[in-house]
Amino acid sequence: MTRLAQPFLDLQSYYSVIPEWQRRLQYFERQPHPSGAQLSWSILENDPIKTKPSDGEYEAKPKKGGYKLYGCISGVWQISKPPSKGKKKAFRSPYFTLQGLASTKIAVWTPGANGADIELARWTLEIGGADSPWCHFHTQINLDHEDHKFPSNLPVPRLPAVLVTPMDALDFLLAELFHDTWYEHTSRETDPVKHWRVCQGSRLGRLLNWQGEKIREATGSPWTTFKRQKPSANMFYLG
């Protein structure tokens, strides 16, 4: 996804932020940490993944939007090593389990006067805990503006979502800010597109199949029933 998104990313994000974020996960995977070892795998809000400016490209051609925008992605996933099946106290595993917070924040900004940029929109992609009473994969809006719409202390609405990872969030953000050019860019048969198609396609396919299965099983209101469903811990296990 990094290679695919390169023409649309701020240079600092491409050469530093994403590689460092990836290195932290690779280090955690390669080190023989004990079973249950944890990592707060994060993209800092003050050093986010940042897009290049979109000069009105969030509208479909021939229209052009009146804003010059850029987007930022930050967030944190609290992850752990899965339990060891053997007697080893420390082991390497290519998989991790979510152990707590799994939140990805997307923000859209416009350049302001005197370098004081203005945040225009903000929302998050969330994965609920095993005991959470709301839709497991959901999106929340928490702007907390003066008009008190979507205040941060009000957790509703929790809108159902099919996007899960920070790279899903980046794909979504680029498709929003660069409506036509991102579609054209990702429709070419390049190696990054092929790799991303397999990776994201497998994940979305598993999630959508699970959603359809749970809705078909509903005996009451399909949505109210589905809202309380929790996927198996190994839904995205690719082994």
Secondary structure, 3 states (H helix, E strand, C coil): CHHHHHHHECHHHHHHHHHHHHHHHHHHHHCCCECCCEEEEEECCCCCEEECCEECCCCCCCCCCCCEEEEEEEEEEEEECCCCCCCCCECCCCCCEEEEEEEEEEEEEECCHHHCCEEEEEEEEEECCCCCCCCCEEEEECCCCCCCCCCCCCCCCEEECCCCCHHHHHHHHHHHHCHHHHHHHHCCCCHHHHHHHHHHHHHHHHHHHHHHHHHHHCCCCHHHHHHCCCCCCCCCCCC
